[in-house]
Amino acid sequence: MQDQLIDLLIEGTIDTLLMVGVSAFFAFLIGLPLAVILVNTSAKGIHPNKKINHVLGSVINITRSVPFLILMVALIPFTRWIVGTSYGVWAAVVPLTLAATPFFARIAEVSLREVDQGLIEAAQAMGCNRKQIIRHVLLPEALPGIVAGFTVTIVTMINSSAIAGAIGAGGLGDIAYRYGYQRFDMQIMLAVIVVLVALVIAVQAFGDHLSRQLDKRKV
């Protein structure tokens, strides 16, 4: 029984890491450019555009306001069209990505807005164009905050993956629901909780460490 439990936990952990890892990759790939666009098209940005900023901001806000469970169910037809199924690890990647992307975009936007305006003005005075300012000023200066925000995003995604697992996505959430809740086995429930807590602690510790290493303001 103990060996079976360990095998279940290992399989569930691998599935959870897979769905969160792939979703986090796409959330970062899409969310960071969205944050850059939001900052640069704002009234104080280097390329103000009220219309683009308003439309993009509204889409992000609407997406963020939908609870993950409702979003996952609503996206079933779209998920089936993208990956060919509405169940399993890969099916969870679609709603996880769509839920995490606007969340991370807003967090990254805050970090980008905190970049010293004087640095941007100095770069403009030196003749840097918009792409050079983004690449050599905005992103490097905001990087510690972006990493810290991405860490929070991944932790949130781990929690969401447990919800997704409970409705057929696999992973630790599926194990907790099928073997723990439905069979009233508290040992499995507690084991899943311990693994989830360990994952969150590990991700948070690594993210905090990396953010500190990237912070140029550290003593």
Sequence and secondary structure as in RCSB ss.txt:
>XXXX:A:sequence
MQDQLIDLLIEGTIDTLLMVGVSAFFAFLIGLPLAVILVNTSAKGIHPNKKINHVLGSVINITRSVPFLILMVAL
IPFTRWIVGTSYGVWAAVVPLTLAATPFFARIAEVSLREVDQGLIEAAQAMGCNRKQIIRHVLLPEALPGIVAGF
TVTIVTMINSSAIAGAIGAGGLGDIAYRYGYQRFDMQIMLAVIVVLVALVIAVQAFGDHLSRQLDKRKV
>XXXX:A:secstr
 HHHHHHHHHHHHHHHHHHHHHHHHHHHHHHHHHHHHHHHTSTTSSS  HHHHHHHHHHHHHHHHS HHHHHHHT
HHHHHHHHS SSSHHHHHHHHHHHHHHHHHHHHHHHHHTS HHHHHHHHHTT  HHHHIIIIIHHHHHHHHHHHH
HHHHHHHHHHHHHHIIIII HHHHHIIIIIITTT HHHHHHHHHHHHHHHHHHHHHHHHHHHHH TT  
